Amino acid sequence: MTANTRAVLCSEDFNNVIVVATQFGHGRCLIFAHNGYTEIFLNDETEDQDFVENCLQWLARGYDTEFESINDTDSMDNVARDDKILIWNGHEAKNDSFMSDLCAYLQDGGSLICGATAWG
């Protein structure tokens, strides 16, 4: 955790963090406590549209942008990075080169929504 990391959504008793927001270099990232939560950003008819719009506003910093899934992408060379907020469920394994390129993308000002499920 860094000074630029905040819990965005917690359980009722505040013991479990559901969503964390952080800055990574010049980029921004939302990390969800379950890989299934990232799907709401790829569904235009979600009942959580207000939450999705709030996340979009923070991640996009006023720029016109849209979401793009990188779940099935093997290389950041295949990703249209301009004006995109990348969505990764965190469940699809990525190689070291991909992760290095993703880190560089974030450090340079990119945005990512990621899910992480500890039990697989």
TAQUIMO-V644669 format. One record per residue. N is the residue number from 1. SS is DSSP state (~ for helix, > for strand, _ for the rest). NEAR is the number of other ideal C-beta (glycine too) atoms within 8 Angstrom. Layout:
# TAQUIMO-V644669
N/SS/NEAR, N/SS/NEAR
This chain:
# TAQUIMO-V644669
1/_/3, 2/_/6, 3/_/3, 4/_/6, 5/>/9, 6/>/7, 7/>/7, 8/>/8, 9/>/6, 10/>/9, 11/_/8, 12/_/4, 13/_/5, 14/_/6, 15/_/5, 16/_/8, 17/>/9, 18/>/10, 19/>/12, 20/>/10, 21/>/10, 22/>/12, 23/>/10, 24/>/9, 25/_/8, 26/_/7, 27/>/14, 28/>/13, 29/>/13, 30/>/14, 31/>/10, 32/>/13, 33/_/11, 34/_/8, 35/~/11, 36/~/8, 37/~/11, 38/~/15, 39/~/8, 40/~/10, 41/~/11, 42/~/8, 43/_/7, 44/_/3, 45/_/3, 46/_/8, 47/_/3, 48/_/7, 49/~/7, 50/~/6, 51/~/8, 52/~/11, 53/~/8, 54/~/8, 55/~/11, 56/~/11, 57/~/8, 58/~/10, 59/~/12, 60/~/11, 61/_/6, 62/_/4, 63/_/6, 64/_/4, 65/_/10, 66/>/6, 67/>/11, 68/>/10, 69/>/10, 70/_/9, 71/_/9, 72/_/6, 73/_/10, 74/_/6, 75/_/9, 76/~/10, 77/~/5, 78/~/6, 79/_/11, 80/_/5, 81/_/8, 82/_/4, 83/_/6, 84/>/13, 85/>/14, 86/>/16, 87/>/15, 88/>/14, 89/_/12, 90/_/10, 91/_/8, 92/_/8, 93/_/3, 94/_/7, 95/_/7, 96/~/5, 97/~/7, 98/~/12, 99/~/9, 100/~/8, 101/~/11, 102/~/12, 103/~/9, 104/~/8, 105/~/13, 106/~/16, 107/~/10, 108/_/9, 109/_/7, 110/_/10, 111/>/13, 112/>/15, 113/>/16, 114/>/13, 115/>/16, 116/_/10, 117/_/11, 118/_/4, 119/_/3, 120/_/4
